[in-house]
Amino acid sequence: MQRVMIVGAGPGGTAILRMLYESKRFLVASVVDINENAEGMVYAKKLSIPTATDWKSVETESMDVIIEATGNEQVFREVRQAVQGNCLLITGSVAFLITELFEEKKLLIEKLEKQSYEHELIFNTINDGMIVIDKHGCIILFNRSAERMIEKSQEDVIGMHIHEVIHNSRLPKILQTNRTEVNKEQVLENGLKIITTRIPLLDEQNEIIGAFAVFKDITEAVDLAEQITDLKEVQILLEAVIQSSNDAISVVDEEGRGLIINPAYTRITGLSREEIIGKPATTDIYEGDSMHMRVLETRRSVRGVKMRLGPKRKEVIVNVAPVIVDGRLKGSVGVVHDVTEIQHLTAELTRARQIIRTLEAKYTFTDIIGESEEMSLPIEQAKLCAKTPATVLLRGESGTGKELFAHAIHNASDRKYNKFVRVNCAAISESLLESELFGYDEGSFSGAKRGGKKGLFEEANNGSIFLDEIGELKASTQAKLLRVLQEKEIVRVGGTIPIPISVRVIAATNINLEKAISNGSFREDLYFRMNRMPIHISPLRNRKEDIKELARHLIHKINQEYGRTIEGISPSAIERLKQYDWPGNVRELENILGRTIIFMKLTETIIEEHHIPDFIESYKQGGKDSPLKKDHLQTENKPLSEQMDRYEHQIIKQALMKNSGNKTNTAKMLGVSVRNLYYKMEKHGLESFDAQ
């Protein structure tokens, strides 16, 4: 049995103490609170549980679980630092949430036990003997009237085979034939004559799961037959039985007209007696077929049918059985169970689980489109990386899907039930980036929040953090990031106390880190720390065979966003798309397809070649100096890095000319941040570019 220490004996700690004590699965070894008269301390002393006013005086080494319920962040940090992972440390908020779920479960079980007791009470108050066997012939229900007639107690016969109790019982025969036997005479071993009806029990797939026998002394049956002479008397008898039922009950005659409903039926469906009595059995149905009419046609019971009833559209489960008197069908009776409350509790439990899991990553490896060799290799590498805790570096041009890979790696790892935090290092100003990543202590700078603030690394503790455009970090932030990767701890801005964390770092960049190291803008030691698991994602121009599947996937996505119904793209249109090298990669392809769909007529459902914008024609007919011409690329006899720089220089220059020198529009067109564009313009001597 695991030993538990509770730190904090207020209302929350007391609730947790009661739950653990009642569960009998944990040994509460100590309760700690600075106030000896706290509610939990008093309760612990009544239970003879050791108490203390200082948690440091308790031997934490002997504890398996420590629950910190004070709500004081400082106390939590001190306890966590003291135990250093030697035992499980749970915050009070999590423990209290578990307590609430435990209480809800307990209430639901009590409710189900109450219903089971009420049903058993009804069975035992009925004057007819009732026996139910399972599909193996063993008795699973034996009411008090059956005890009286057969002269054997329920405790003695439950679990026994029916032939060990009644040697001439035909219930096993019912299991074999799956046929109902109505009002059959039988003589018991004690000489008592009874009239019995034997019914097979079927599940939702009409598979036999048991058999049911209801019987009475033949003398009582004769007396009852003399007393009940018409359907009105049957109605009076049924009304007396069903009015006290918590489940809704509906009875119809042999023609399907309403005879009886109870108050529970009115409450669930919202229909009054006047709207049901004497009306067809279909009156109360909002969705589904009438089970009363089916039973009247087949003379067989139905169980567990889902329906919606009444103007309230209440979702229910219906069991309906025929009513047979002297071998004649007199109608049917239905029992309606309201499942709304159970569904509500299930939904609440699901939402609570979602809060605990805090799953934020949206994509998996199934969302990565591409079967080319250039795409298969990085996918396999990423799947391998997901199984390890190592830092991952995603490298590739802008728009190739680096963030998609980051989501997929997190969701395939053992951290998938914890947080996935995304950070665009280029989108946050340099003055704020460090405090956003690592947090800050109170008073560290003007405008700082009272009590300080957690950083994104702390938020991602036990999960993953995705650092996009890692090459944009300034030197001081790079130094702190290196410490995180080496020491597995962070220090807040303005603070001095290191905070241990367990975070999986996934970084991405579209710049040449090796060149950044040579010009001094990126730390070499940080590069070696991050480059342990590099994954290179190929640009779209190197895997044009994936364009067909990518286009289909993007068309489906654009249809949902724009409310269109484009069914596909023609082979000729695909071939035209393949003639372009897509410097903006998948992001540019999505942009072009979105633009194409917007200008298509509402009656058009297939993207044809003529729908593709004219920019591809201008690309195909580019001048002799165009960096996109294949023969131009092939005739270069220079180092690859120099050719790539020249290519990038001309792409940016052409984009600036198309956008009349507007930097914001140019950045959007190229799929890069404005900050990154300025960096590249300065790199290629375009900072003073004039579109005129």
Disulfide bonds with the S-S distance in Angstrom:
none
